[in-house]
């Protein structure tokens, strides 16, 4: 399957196109976004957009890959060189919270994708999400093997972990009403992160390893 971005000759032009496309895909989805409007917002002509990204579907994929790449780099940079399974899971939590808190358009793009573009959603899962899940599963398996984690189903544990964080941001409008404050505010995000870590301390990490 074709990926998004071609080899670019002008990174600044590619960045402007990606930023404009991210806004339009978040507002209108893949089907509703118009390449002429994206090009206008990026201050380029349509020919330049097609030169860099080929077509609208590949541009949409490039936007998703650019967002995911940002998270992956944040996670890899934060990971200690010699980390225990617990430290690796907590590093993921920190990185994923930072990513979701700083990318409010990501859930909008994903919602459009899930509702309207099942083939693209499957491509995203196969190409990016499944490998990420498997990495987290291996972390949990390692934690179980070392006696740091409870004996849980790694696949289900990863779904639970990502869901505890992702659902909060994907439903931020509702949660803002529930909490009676902006769910994206730094204070609210910090409170949510503490709650997730507390859940992990009692639901995944074994008691004698919690303070290690």
ROZASE-149299 format. One record per atom (N, C-alpha, C): residue in three letters; x, y, z. Coordinates in steps of 0.05 Angstrom, whole numbers, padded with zeros to 5 digits. Layout:
+------+--------+--------+--------+
| resn |      u |      v |      w |
+------+--------+--------+--------+
|  Ala |      X |      Y |      Z |
...
+------+--------+--------+--------+
//
This chain:
+------+--------+--------+--------+
| resn |      u |      v |      w |
+------+--------+--------+--------+
|  Unk |  00017 | -00024 |  00000 |
|  Unk |  00000 |  00000 |  00000 |
|  Unk |  00018 |  00025 |  00000 |
|  Unk |  00010 |  00045 | -00015 |
|  Unk |  00025 |  00070 | -00017 |
|  Unk |  00023 |  00085 |  00009 |
|  Unk |  00047 |  00096 |  00017 |
|  Unk |  00048 |  00112 |  00041 |
|  Unk |  00042 |  00141 |  00032 |
|  Unk |  00046 |  00160 |  00051 |
|  Unk |  00038 |  00187 |  00045 |
|  Unk |  00058 |  00204 |  00030 |
|  Unk |  00078 |  00213 |  00044 |
|  Unk |  00095 |  00234 |  00032 |
|  Unk |  00116 |  00223 |  00013 |
|  Unk |  00120 |  00236 | -00010 |
|  Unk |  00142 |  00230 | -00028 |
|  Unk |  00168 |  00243 | -00017 |
|  Unk |  00190 |  00238 | -00030 |
|  Unk |  00215 |  00252 | -00023 |
|  Unk |  00211 |  00281 | -00030 |
|  Unk |  00217 |  00299 | -00011 |
|  Unk |  00211 |  00327 | -00016 |
|  Unk |  00237 |  00342 | -00021 |
|  Unk |  00234 |  00364 | -00036 |
|  Unk |  00258 |  00381 | -00042 |
|  Unk |  00257 |  00407 | -00026 |
|  Unk |  00234 |  00414 | -00015 |
|  Unk |  00232 |  00439 |  00001 |
|  Unk |  00216 |  00432 |  00026 |
|  Unk |  00229 |  00426 |  00048 |
|  Unk |  00215 |  00418 |  00073 |
|  Unk |  00195 |  00439 |  00083 |
|  Unk |  00201 |  00464 |  00079 |
|  Unk |  00183 |  00485 |  00088 |
|  Unk |  00156 |  00484 |  00073 |
|  Unk |  00157 |  00480 |  00047 |
|  Unk |  00133 |  00478 |  00031 |
|  Unk |  00117 |  00453 |  00040 |
|  Unk |  00130 |  00431 |  00043 |
|  Unk |  00117 |  00406 |  00052 |
|  Unk |  00104 |  00411 |  00079 |
|  Unk |  00118 |  00424 |  00097 |
|  Unk |  00107 |  00429 |  00124 |
|  Unk |  00082 |  00446 |  00123 |
|  Unk |  00082 |  00467 |  00106 |
|  Unk |  00058 |  00484 |  00103 |
|  Unk |  00035 |  00468 |  00092 |
|  Unk |  00040 |  00452 |  00073 |
|  Unk |  00018 |  00435 |  00062 |
|  Unk |  00007 |  00416 |  00083 |
|  Unk |  00025 |  00403 |  00098 |
|  Unk |  00016 |  00385 |  00119 |
|  Unk | -00001 |  00399 |  00140 |
|  Unk |  00009 |  00422 |  00148 |
|  Unk | -00006 |  00437 |  00169 |
|  Unk | -00034 |  00446 |  00159 |
|  Unk | -00035 |  00455 |  00134 |
|  Unk | -00061 |  00463 |  00123 |
|  Unk | -00079 |  00439 |  00120 |
|  Unk | -00068 |  00417 |  00110 |
|  Unk | -00083 |  00392 |  00106 |
|  Unk | -00094 |  00382 |  00133 |
|  Unk | -00078 |  00383 |  00153 |
|  Unk | -00086 |  00374 |  00180 |
|  Unk | -00111 |  00389 |  00189 |
|  Unk | -00111 |  00415 |  00185 |
|  Unk | -00135 |  00432 |  00193 |
|  Unk | -00159 |  00424 |  00177 |
|  Unk | -00156 |  00420 |  00151 |
|  Unk | -00179 |  00414 |  00133 |
|  Unk | -00189 |  00386 |  00138 |
|  Unk | -00171 |  00367 |  00141 |
|  Unk | -00180 |  00339 |  00146 |
|  Unk | -00194 |  00337 |  00173 |
|  Unk | -00185 |  00352 |  00193 |
|  Unk | -00198 |  00351 |  00219 |
|  Unk | -00226 |  00363 |  00217 |
|  Unk | -00230 |  00383 |  00201 |
|  Unk | -00256 |  00396 |  00199 |
|  Unk | -00275 |  00381 |  00180 |
|  Unk | -00265 |  00368 |  00159 |
|  Unk | -00282 |  00358 |  00138 |
|  Unk | -00278 |  00328 |  00132 |
|  Unk | -00258 |  00316 |  00142 |
|  Unk | -00252 |  00288 |  00135 |
|  Unk | -00239 |  00286 |  00108 |
|  Unk | -00231 |  00261 |  00101 |
|  Unk | -00218 |  00256 |  00076 |
|  Unk | -00236 |  00263 |  00052 |
|  Unk | -00261 |  00254 |  00053 |
|  Unk | -00280 |  00258 |  00031 |
|  Unk | -00287 |  00287 |  00028 |
|  Unk | -00291 |  00301 |  00050 |
|  Unk | -00301 |  00329 |  00049 |
|  Unk | -00280 |  00350 |  00044 |
|  Unk | -00255 |  00345 |  00051 |
|  Unk | -00234 |  00364 |  00047 |
|  Unk | -00229 |  00368 |  00017 |
|  Unk | -00223 |  00393 |  00009 |
|  Unk | -00218 |  00399 | -00019 |
|  Unk | -00189 |  00407 | -00022 |
|  Unk | -00176 |  00396 | -00042 |
|  Unk | -00148 |  00401 | -00047 |
|  Unk | -00143 |  00430 | -00054 |
|  Unk | -00162 |  00443 | -00068 |
|  Unk | -00158 |  00471 | -00076 |
|  Unk | -00158 |  00488 | -00051 |
|  Unk | -00175 |  00482 | -00031 |
|  Unk | -00175 |  00498 | -00007 |
|  Unk | -00150 |  00492 |  00010 |
|  Unk | -00141 |  00468 |  00010 |
|  Unk | -00116 |  00461 |  00025 |
|  Unk | -00093 |  00476 |  00013 |
|  Unk | -00091 |  00476 | -00014 |
|  Unk | -00070 |  00490 | -00028 |
|  Unk | -00071 |  00520 | -00022 |
|  Unk | -00095 |  00531 | -00022 |
|  Unk | -00099 |  00560 | -00016 |
|  Unk | -00089 |  00566 |  00012 |
|  Unk | -00097 |  00549 |  00031 |
|  Unk | -00088 |  00554 |  00059 |
|  Unk | -00058 |  00551 |  00063 |
|  Unk | -00046 |  00534 |  00047 |
|  Unk | -00017 |  00530 |  00048 |
|  Unk | -00001 |  00550 |  00032 |
|  Unk | -00015 |  00567 |  00017 |
|  Unk | -00002 |  00587 | -00001 |
|  Unk |  00015 |  00573 | -00022 |
|  Unk |  00004 |  00552 | -00034 |
|  Unk |  00016 |  00539 | -00057 |
|  Unk | -00006 |  00534 | -00077 |
|  Unk |  00002 |  00526 | -00102 |
|  Unk | -00018 |  00519 | -00121 |
|  Unk | -00023 |  00489 | -00120 |
|  Unk | -00045 |  00480 | -00132 |
|  Unk | -00052 |  00451 | -00131 |
|  Unk | -00030 |  00434 | -00144 |
|  Unk | -00017 |  00444 | -00164 |
|  Unk |  00004 |  00428 | -00177 |
|  Unk |  00026 |  00422 | -00158 |
|  Unk |  00033 |  00442 | -00141 |
|  Unk |  00054 |  00437 | -00121 |
|  Unk |  00045 |  00417 | -00100 |
|  Unk |  00020 |  00418 | -00092 |
|  Unk |  00009 |  00398 | -00073 |
|  Unk |  00011 |  00370 | -00085 |
|  Unk |  00003 |  00367 | -00110 |
|  Unk |  00004 |  00340 | -00122 |
|  Unk |  00033 |  00331 | -00127 |
|  Unk |  00051 |  00350 | -00132 |
|  Unk |  00079 |  00343 | -00136 |
|  Unk |  00091 |  00331 | -00110 |
|  Unk |  00084 |  00342 | -00087 |
|  Unk |  00095 |  00332 | -00062 |
|  Unk |  00081 |  00308 | -00052 |
|  Unk |  00054 |  00306 | -00056 |
|  Unk |  00039 |  00284 | -00043 |
|  Unk |  00023 |  00266 | -00061 |
|  Unk |  00023 |  00272 | -00087 |
|  Unk |  00010 |  00254 | -00106 |
|  Unk | -00019 |  00257 | -00110 |
|  Unk | -00035 |  00253 | -00088 |
|  Unk | -00063 |  00256 | -00090 |
|  Unk | -00074 |  00261 | -00061 |
|  Unk | -00100 |  00265 | -00059 |
|  Unk | -00111 |  00272 | -00033 |
|  Unk | -00109 |  00249 | -00013 |
|  Unk | -00112 |  00225 | -00022 |
|  Unk | -00111 |  00202 | -00003 |
|  Unk | -00082 |  00200 |  00008 |
|  Unk | -00062 |  00203 | -00009 |
|  Unk | -00035 |  00201 |  00001 |
|  Unk | -00028 |  00225 |  00019 |
|  Unk | -00040 |  00248 |  00013 |
|  Unk | -00036 |  00271 |  00031 |
|  Unk | -00048 |  00265 |  00058 |
|  Unk | -00072 |  00253 |  00059 |
|  Unk | -00085 |  00246 |  00084 |
|  Unk | -00067 |  00227 |  00100 |
|  Unk | -00056 |  00207 |  00086 |
|  Unk | -00038 |  00188 |  00100 |
|  Unk | -00013 |  00202 |  00110 |
|  Unk | -00003 |  00221 |  00095 |
|  Unk |  00021 |  00236 |  00103 |
|  Unk |  00015 |  00252 |  00129 |
|  Unk | -00009 |  00263 |  00130 |
|  Unk | -00016 |  00278 |  00155 |
|  Unk | -00017 |  00260 |  00179 |
|  Unk | -00029 |  00236 |  00176 |
|  Unk | -00030 |  00217 |  00198 |
|  Unk | -00002 |  00208 |  00205 |
|  Unk |  00014 |  00202 |  00185 |
|  Unk |  00042 |  00192 |  00191 |
|  Unk |  00058 |  00214 |  00204 |
|  Unk |  00054 |  00239 |  00196 |
|  Unk |  00069 |  00261 |  00208 |
|  Unk |  00062 |  00264 |  00238 |
|  Unk |  00036 |  00261 |  00245 |
|  Unk |  00027 |  00262 |  00273 |
|  Unk |  00039 |  00239 |  00289 |
|  Unk |  00037 |  00215 |  00278 |
|  Unk |  00047 |  00191 |  00292 |
|  Unk |  00078 |  00193 |  00295 |
|  Unk |  00091 |  00203 |  00275 |
|  Unk |  00120 |  00206 |  00276 |
|  Unk |  00128 |  00224 |  00299 |
|  Unk |  00113 |  00245 |  00303 |
|  Unk |  00118 |  00264 |  00325 |
|  Unk |  00116 |  00250 |  00352 |
|  Unk |  00096 |  00233 |  00355 |
|  Unk |  00093 |  00218 |  00380 |
|  Unk |  00116 |  00199 |  00384 |
|  Unk |  00123 |  00184 |  00363 |
|  Unk |  00143 |  00164 |  00365 |
|  Unk |  00170 |  00176 |  00373 |
|  Unk |  00177 |  00199 |  00361 |
|  Unk |  00202 |  00213 |  00367 |
|  Unk |  00202 |  00222 |  00396 |
|  Unk |  00179 |  00232 |  00406 |
|  Unk |  00177 |  00241 |  00434 |
|  Unk |  00182 |  00217 |  00453 |
|  Unk |  00170 |  00195 |  00446 |
|  Unk |  00172 |  00170 |  00463 |
|  Unk |  00200 |  00160 |  00463 |
|  Unk |  00213 |  00158 |  00439 |
|  Unk |  00240 |  00147 |  00438 |
|  Unk |  00260 |  00165 |  00451 |
|  Unk |  00256 |  00191 |  00449 |
|  Unk |  00275 |  00210 |  00462 |
|  Unk |  00273 |  00209 |  00493 |
|  Unk |  00249 |  00204 |  00503 |
|  Unk |  00245 |  00203 |  00532 |
|  Unk |  00252 |  00177 |  00545 |
|  Unk |  00255 |  00156 |  00529 |
|  Unk |  00260 |  00129 |  00540 |
|  Unk |  00288 |  00127 |  00552 |
|  Unk |  00290 |  00120 |  00578 |
|  Unk |  00317 |  00116 |  00589 |
|  Unk |  00331 |  00093 |  00576 |
|  Unk |  00358 |  00094 |  00573 |
|  Unk |  00373 |  00073 |  00559 |
|  Unk |  00370 |  00047 |  00574 |
|  Unk |  00372 |  00047 |  00600 |
|  Unk |  00368 |  00023 |  00615 |
|  Unk |  00343 |  00026 |  00632 |
|  Unk |  00321 |  00018 |  00622 |
|  Unk |  00295 |  00022 |  00635 |
|  Unk |  00282 | -00004 |  00643 |
|  Unk |  00270 | -00005 |  00666 |
|  Unk |  00254 | -00028 |  00674 |
|  Unk |  00228 | -00028 |  00659 |
|  Unk |  00213 | -00050 |  00658 |
|  Unk |  00187 | -00050 |  00645 |
|  Unk |  00168 | -00028 |  00656 |
|  Unk |  00169 | -00024 |  00683 |
|  Unk |  00152 | -00004 |  00695 |
|  Unk |  00160 |  00024 |  00684 |
|  Unk |  00186 |  00030 |  00683 |
|  Unk |  00195 |  00056 |  00673 |
|  Unk |  00187 |  00059 |  00643 |
|  Unk |  00188 |  00038 |  00628 |
|  Unk |  00181 |  00040 |  00599 |
|  Unk |  00151 |  00046 |  00596 |
|  Unk |  00134 |  00033 |  00612 |
|  Unk |  00105 |  00038 |  00611 |
|  Unk |  00099 |  00067 |  00620 |
|  Unk |  00112 |  00076 |  00641 |
|  Unk |  00107 |  00103 |  00650 |
|  Unk |  00118 |  00124 |  00630 |
|  Unk |  00139 |  00117 |  00616 |
|  Unk |  00149 |  00135 |  00595 |
|  Unk |  00129 |  00137 |  00573 |
|  Unk |  00117 |  00114 |  00565 |
|  Unk |  00096 |  00114 |  00545 |
|  Unk |  00073 |  00132 |  00554 |
|  Unk |  00064 |  00129 |  00579 |
|  Unk |  00042 |  00145 |  00589 |
|  Unk |  00048 |  00175 |  00587 |
|  Unk |  00072 |  00183 |  00596 |
|  Unk |  00080 |  00211 |  00594 |
|  Unk |  00079 |  00221 |  00565 |
|  Unk |  00092 |  00205 |  00547 |
|  Unk |  00094 |  00213 |  00519 |
|  Unk |  00066 |  00214 |  00505 |
|  Unk |  00049 |  00195 |  00511 |
|  Unk |  00023 |  00194 |  00499 |
|  Unk |  00005 |  00217 |  00509 |
|  Unk |  00007 |  00223 |  00535 |
|  Unk | -00008 |  00246 |  00545 |
|  Unk |  00001 |  00271 |  00532 |
|  Unk |  00028 |  00275 |  00530 |
|  Unk |  00038 |  00300 |  00517 |
|  Unk |  00029 |  00302 |  00488 |
|  Unk |  00030 |  00279 |  00474 |
|  Unk |  00022 |  00279 |  00446 |
|  Unk | -00008 |  00287 |  00444 |
|  Unk | -00025 |  00273 |  00459 |
|  Unk | -00054 |  00279 |  00456 |
|  Unk | -00061 |  00307 |  00466 |
|  Unk | -00048 |  00316 |  00487 |
|  Unk | -00054 |  00343 |  00497 |
|  Unk | -00046 |  00365 |  00477 |
|  Unk | -00025 |  00359 |  00461 |
|  Unk | -00015 |  00380 |  00443 |
|  Unk | -00024 |  00376 |  00414 |
|  Unk | -00041 |  00355 |  00409 |
|  Unk | -00051 |  00350 |  00382 |
|  Unk | -00082 |  00348 |  00382 |
|  Unk | -00096 |  00370 |  00387 |
|  Unk | -00125 |  00368 |  00390 |
|  Unk | -00139 |  00360 |  00364 |
|  Unk | -00126 |  00362 |  00341 |
|  Unk | -00139 |  00354 |  00315 |
|  Unk | -00137 |  00324 |  00311 |
|  Unk | -00118 |  00311 |  00324 |
|  Unk | -00115 |  00282 |  00319 |
|  Unk | -00140 |  00267 |  00324 |
|  Unk | -00155 |  00270 |  00346 |
|  Unk | -00179 |  00255 |  00350 |
|  Unk | -00201 |  00262 |  00329 |
|  Unk | -00201 |  00287 |  00320 |
|  Unk | -00220 |  00295 |  00299 |
|  Unk | -00215 |  00280 |  00273 |
|  Unk | -00190 |  00279 |  00265 |
|  Unk | -00182 |  00264 |  00241 |
|  Unk | -00189 |  00235 |  00244 |
|  Unk | -00183 |  00224 |  00268 |
|  Unk | -00188 |  00195 |  00272 |
|  Unk | -00218 |  00189 |  00272 |
|  Unk | -00234 |  00207 |  00283 |
|  Unk | -00263 |  00202 |  00283 |
|  Unk | -00274 |  00201 |  00255 |
|  Unk | -00266 |  00220 |  00238 |
|  Unk | -00274 |  00220 |  00210 |
|  Unk | -00265 |  00193 |  00197 |
|  Unk | -00241 |  00185 |  00203 |
|  Unk | -00230 |  00161 |  00191 |
|  Unk | -00246 |  00136 |  00199 |
|  Unk | -00253 |  00134 |  00224 |
|  Unk | -00268 |  00110 |  00234 |
|  Unk | -00296 |  00110 |  00223 |
|  Unk | -00308 |  00133 |  00220 |
|  Unk | -00336 |  00135 |  00211 |
|  Unk | -00339 |  00131 |  00181 |
|  Unk | -00320 |  00142 |  00166 |
|  Unk | -00324 |  00144 |  00137 |
|  Unk | -00304 |  00130 |  00119 |
|  Unk | -00281 |  00121 |  00130 |
|  Unk | -00260 |  00110 |  00113 |
|  Unk | -00249 |  00084 |  00125 |
|  Unk | -00266 |  00063 |  00126 |
|  Unk | -00256 |  00038 |  00139 |
|  Unk | -00231 |  00026 |  00126 |
|  Unk | -00228 |  00029 |  00100 |
|  Unk | -00205 |  00018 |  00087 |
|  Unk | -00179 |  00033 |  00096 |
|  Unk | -00181 |  00059 |  00098 |
|  Unk | -00159 |  00075 |  00108 |
|  Unk | -00153 |  00069 |  00137 |
|  Unk | -00174 |  00064 |  00153 |
|  Unk | -00170 |  00057 |  00181 |
|  Unk | -00155 |  00031 |  00184 |
|  Unk | -00162 |  00012 |  00166 |
|  Unk | -00148 | -00014 |  00167 |
|  Unk | -00119 | -00011 |  00158 |
|  Unk | -00114 |  00006 |  00138 |
|  Unk | -00086 |  00012 |  00130 |
|  Unk | -00071 |  00024 |  00154 |
|  Unk | -00082 |  00043 |  00168 |
|  Unk | -00069 |  00056 |  00190 |
|  Unk | -00063 |  00035 |  00212 |
|  Unk | -00082 |  00018 |  00217 |
|  Unk | -00079 | -00003 |  00238 |
|  Unk | -00056 | -00021 |  00231 |
|  Unk | -00056 | -00031 |  00206 |
|  Unk | -00035 | -00050 |  00198 |
|  Unk | -00007 | -00037 |  00198 |
|  Unk | -00006 | -00012 |  00188 |
|  Unk |  00020 |  00001 |  00184 |
|  Unk |  00031 |  00013 |  00210 |
|  Unk |  00015 |  00024 |  00227 |
|  Unk |  00025 |  00039 |  00250 |
|  Unk |  00014 |  00029 |  00277 |
|  Unk | -00012 |  00024 |  00279 |
|  Unk | -00023 |  00019 |  00305 |
|  Unk | -00016 | -00009 |  00315 |
|  Unk | -00019 | -00029 |  00298 |
|  Unk | -00012 | -00057 |  00307 |
|  Unk |  00017 | -00059 |  00316 |
|  Unk |  00037 | -00048 |  00301 |
|  Unk |  00064 | -00049 |  00311 |
|  Unk |  00068 | -00036 |  00338 |
|  Unk |  00054 | -00013 |  00342 |
|  Unk |  00056 |  00000 |  00368 |
|  Unk |  00044 | -00017 |  00391 |
|  Unk |  00021 | -00029 |  00385 |
|  Unk |  00009 | -00047 |  00405 |
|  Unk |  00027 | -00070 |  00412 |
|  Unk |  00040 | -00081 |  00391 |
|  Unk |  00058 | -00104 |  00397 |
|  Unk |  00082 | -00096 |  00413 |
|  Unk |  00092 | -00072 |  00409 |
|  Unk |  00114 | -00062 |  00426 |
|  Unk |  00105 | -00061 |  00455 |
|  Unk |  00082 | -00049 |  00460 |
|  Unk |  00072 | -00047 |  00487 |
|  Unk |  00066 | -00074 |  00499 |
|  Unk |  00056 | -00093 |  00483 |
|  Unk |  00051 | -00120 |  00492 |
|  Unk |  00077 | -00133 |  00502 |
|  Unk |  00098 | -00129 |  00487 |
|  Unk |  00124 | -00140 |  00494 |
|  Unk |  00134 | -00128 |  00521 |
|  Unk |  00129 | -00102 |  00524 |
|  Unk |  00137 | -00089 |  00550 |
|  Unk |  00122 | -00102 |  00573 |
|  Unk |  00096 | -00107 |  00569 |
|  Unk |  00080 | -00119 |  00591 |
|  Unk |  00089 | -00148 |  00595 |
|  Unk |  00094 | -00163 |  00574 |
|  Unk |  00103 | -00191 |  00577 |
|  Unk |  00130 | -00191 |  00592 |
|  Unk |  00147 | -00172 |  00586 |
|  Unk |  00173 | -00171 |  00600 |
|  Unk |  00169 | -00165 |  00630 |
|  Unk |  00150 | -00147 |  00635 |
|  Unk |  00144 | -00140 |  00663 |
|  Unk |  00133 | -00164 |  00679 |
|  Unk |  00116 | -00180 |  00665 |
|  Unk |  00106 | -00204 |  00678 |
|  Unk |  00128 | -00224 |  00683 |
|  Unk |  00145 | -00228 |  00663 |
|  Unk |  00167 | -00247 |  00665 |
|  Unk |  00187 | -00239 |  00687 |
|  Unk |  00190 | -00213 |  00692 |
|  Unk |  00209 | -00204 |  00712 |
|  Unk |  00196 | -00203 |  00740 |
|  Unk |  00170 | -00208 |  00741 |
|  Unk |  00157 | -00207 |  00767 |
|  Unk |  00149 | -00179 |  00776 |
|  Unk |  00149 | -00160 |  00757 |
|  Unk |  00142 | -00132 |  00763 |
|  Unk |  00112 | -00127 |  00759 |
|  Unk |  00099 | -00142 |  00741 |
|  Unk |  00071 | -00137 |  00734 |
|  Unk |  00054 | -00161 |  00742 |
|  Unk |  00029 | -00155 |  00747 |
|  Unk |  00009 | -00177 |  00750 |
|  Unk |  00007 | -00193 |  00725 |
|  Unk | -00003 | -00217 |  00727 |
|  Unk | -00007 | -00235 |  00704 |
|  Unk | -00033 | -00227 |  00690 |
|  Unk | -00030 | -00209 |  00671 |
|  Unk | -00053 | -00199 |  00656 |
|  Unk | -00051 | -00208 |  00627 |
|  Unk | -00073 | -00205 |  00612 |
|  Unk | -00072 | -00210 |  00584 |
|  Unk | -00059 | -00186 |  00570 |
|  Unk | -00035 | -00188 |  00559 |
|  Unk | -00022 | -00165 |  00548 |
|  Unk | -00038 | -00150 |  00527 |
|  Unk | -00052 | -00164 |  00509 |
|  Unk | -00067 | -00150 |  00488 |
|  Unk | -00089 | -00133 |  00501 |
|  Unk | -00104 | -00145 |  00520 |
|  Unk | -00126 | -00130 |  00533 |
|  Unk | -00114 | -00107 |  00550 |
|  Unk | -00092 | -00112 |  00562 |
|  Unk | -00080 | -00091 |  00579 |
|  Unk | -00072 | -00066 |  00562 |
|  Unk | -00061 | -00071 |  00538 |
|  Unk | -00054 | -00049 |  00520 |
|  Unk | -00079 | -00034 |  00511 |
|  Unk | -00100 | -00048 |  00504 |
|  Unk | -00125 | -00034 |  00496 |
|  Unk | -00135 | -00017 |  00519 |
|  Unk | -00134 | -00028 |  00543 |
|  Unk | -00143 | -00013 |  00567 |
|  Unk | -00126 |  00012 |  00571 |
|  Unk | -00100 |  00008 |  00570 |
|  Unk | -00081 |  00031 |  00574 |
|  Unk | -00086 |  00053 |  00555 |
|  Unk | -00087 |  00046 |  00529 |
|  Unk | -00090 |  00067 |  00509 |
|  Unk | -00118 |  00080 |  00511 |
|  Unk | -00138 |  00063 |  00517 |
|  Unk | -00165 |  00073 |  00520 |
|  Unk | -00168 |  00093 |  00543 |
|  Unk | -00155 |  00087 |  00565 |
|  Unk | -00157 |  00105 |  00588 |
|  Unk | -00147 |  00133 |  00582 |
|  Unk | -00128 |  00135 |  00564 |
|  Unk | -00117 |  00161 |  00556 |
|  Unk | -00131 |  00172 |  00532 |
|  Unk | -00134 |  00156 |  00511 |
|  Unk | -00145 |  00166 |  00486 |
|  Unk | -00174 |  00175 |  00489 |
|  Unk | -00191 |  00159 |  00503 |
|  Unk | -00219 |  00166 |  00506 |
|  Unk | -00223 |  00193 |  00520 |
|  Unk | -00205 |  00199 |  00539 |
|  Unk | -00207 |  00225 |  00553 |
|  Unk | -00205 |  00248 |  00533 |
|  Unk | -00185 |  00247 |  00515 |
|  Unk | -00181 |  00268 |  00496 |
|  Unk | -00201 |  00268 |  00473 |
|  Unk | -00208 |  00244 |  00464 |
|  Unk | -00228 |  00242 |  00442 |
|  Unk | -00255 |  00252 |  00450 |
|  Unk | -00262 |  00250 |  00476 |
|  Unk | -00288 |  00260 |  00486 |
|  Unk | -00284 |  00284 |  00503 |
|  Unk | -00265 |  00301 |  00497 |
|  Unk | -00259 |  00324 |  00514 |
|  Unk | -00282 |  00343 |  00518 |
|  Unk | -00299 |  00346 |  00498 |
|  Unk | -00323 |  00364 |  00501 |
|  Unk | -00340 |  00354 |  00523 |
|  Unk | -00346 |  00328 |  00524 |
|  Unk | -00363 |  00316 |  00545 |
|  Unk | -00348 |  00317 |  00572 |
|  Unk | -00323 |  00311 |  00572 |
|  Unk | -00308 |  00310 |  00597 |
|  Unk | -00305 |  00339 |  00608 |
|  Unk | -00304 |  00359 |  00591 |
|  Unk | -00303 |  00386 |  00601 |
|  Unk | -00328 |  00393 |  00617 |
|  Unk | -00351 |  00383 |  00607 |
|  Unk | -00376 |  00387 |  00622 |
|  Unk | -00377 |  00371 |  00648 |
|  Unk | -00367 |  00346 |  00647 |
|  Unk | -00367 |  00329 |  00670 |
|  Unk | -00349 |  00341 |  00692 |
|  Unk | -00325 |  00351 |  00684 |
|  Unk | -00306 |  00361 |  00703 |
|  Unk | -00311 |  00391 |  00710 |
|  Unk | -00328 |  00404 |  00694 |
|  Unk | -00334 |  00432 |  00697 |
|  Unk | -00309 |  00449 |  00694 |
|  Unk | -00292 |  00441 |  00675 |
|  Unk | -00268 |  00457 |  00667 |
|  Unk | -00258 |  00446 |  00641 |
|  Unk | -00241 |  00461 |  00628 |
|  Unk | -00230 |  00453 |  00602 |
|  Unk | -00213 |  00428 |  00605 |
|  Unk | -00222 |  00406 |  00593 |
|  Unk | -00208 |  00381 |  00596 |
|  Unk | -00180 |  00382 |  00584 |
|  Unk | -00174 |  00401 |  00566 |
|  Unk | -00148 |  00404 |  00555 |
|  Unk | -00130 |  00423 |  00571 |
|  Unk | -00140 |  00435 |  00592 |
|  Unk | -00123 |  00453 |  00608 |
|  Unk | -00101 |  00437 |  00621 |
|  Unk | -00077 |  00449 |  00625 |
|  Unk | -00055 |  00435 |  00638 |
|  Unk | -00062 |  00422 |  00664 |
|  Unk | -00078 |  00436 |  00681 |
|  Unk | -00086 |  00425 |  00707 |
|  Unk | -00103 |  00400 |  00704 |
|  Unk | -00123 |  00401 |  00685 |
|  Unk | -00140 |  00378 |  00681 |
|  Unk | -00125 |  00354 |  00670 |
|  Unk | -00107 |  00360 |  00651 |
|  Unk | -00091 |  00338 |  00639 |
|  Unk | -00073 |  00325 |  00660 |
|  Unk | -00061 |  00342 |  00678 |
|  Unk | -00044 |  00331 |  00699 |
|  Unk | -00060 |  00314 |  00718 |
|  Unk | -00084 |  00322 |  00725 |
|  Unk | -00101 |  00306 |  00742 |
|  Unk | -00108 |  00279 |  00729 |
|  Unk | -00114 |  00280 |  00704 |
|  Unk | -00121 |  00255 |  00690 |
|  Unk | -00097 |  00237 |  00689 |
|  Unk | -00073 |  00248 |  00684 |
|  Unk | -00049 |  00231 |  00683 |
|  Unk | -00044 |  00218 |  00710 |
|  Unk | -00048 |  00233 |  00732 |
|  Unk | -00044 |  00221 |  00758 |
|  Unk | -00064 |  00199 |  00763 |
|  Unk | -00088 |  00202 |  00753 |
|  Unk | -00109 |  00181 |  00757 |
|  Unk | -00102 |  00156 |  00741 |
|  Unk | -00091 |  00159 |  00717 |
|  Unk | -00084 |  00136 |  00701 |
|  Unk | -00060 |  00121 |  00714 |
|  Unk | -00040 |  00136 |  00724 |
|  Unk | -00017 |  00124 |  00737 |
|  Unk | -00026 |  00110 |  00762 |
|  Unk | -00044 |  00122 |  00777 |
|  Unk | -00055 |  00109 |  00801 |
|  Unk | -00069 |  00082 |  00794 |
|  Unk | -00084 |  00082 |  00772 |
|  Unk | -00097 |  00058 |  00763 |
|  Unk | -00076 |  00036 |  00756 |
|  Unk | -00055 |  00045 |  00743 |
|  Unk | -00034 |  00026 |  00736 |
|  Unk | -00019 |  00015 |  00761 |
|  Unk | -00015 |  00033 |  00780 |
|  Unk | -00002 |  00024 |  00805 |
|  Unk | -00017 |  00002 |  00819 |
|  Unk | -00043 |  00002 |  00817 |
|  Unk | -00059 | -00018 |  00831 |
|  Unk | -00070 | -00039 |  00812 |
|  Unk | -00070 | -00035 |  00786 |
|  Unk | -00081 | -00054 |  00767 |
|  Unk | -00061 | -00070 |  00751 |
|  Unk | -00036 | -00060 |  00750 |
|  Unk | -00016 | -00073 |  00734 |
|  Unk |  00010 | -00078 |  00749 |
|  Unk |  00020 | -00058 |  00763 |
|  Unk |  00046 | -00061 |  00777 |
|  Unk |  00042 | -00076 |  00803 |
|  Unk |  00060 | -00095 |  00808 |
|  Unk |  00059 | -00109 |  00834 |
|  Unk |  00068 | -00091 |  00856 |
|  Unk |  00056 | -00095 |  00880 |
|  Unk |  00060 | -00076 |  00902 |
|  Unk |  00089 | -00072 |  00909 |
|  Unk |  00105 | -00094 |  00911 |
|  Unk |  00132 | -00091 |  00919 |
|  Unk |  00150 | -00077 |  00899 |
|  Unk |  00140 | -00074 |  00874 |
|  Unk |  00155 | -00062 |  00853 |
|  Unk |  00147 | -00033 |  00847 |
|  Unk |  00126 | -00023 |  00861 |
|  Unk |  00114 |  00003 |  00854 |
|  Unk |  00134 |  00025 |  00859 |
|  Unk |  00150 |  00023 |  00880 |
|  Unk |  00168 |  00046 |  00886 |
|  Unk |  00197 |  00041 |  00876 |
|  Unk |  00200 |  00019 |  00861 |
|  Unk |  00227 |  00012 |  00852 |
|  Unk |  00236 |  00032 |  00830 |
+------+--------+--------+--------+
//
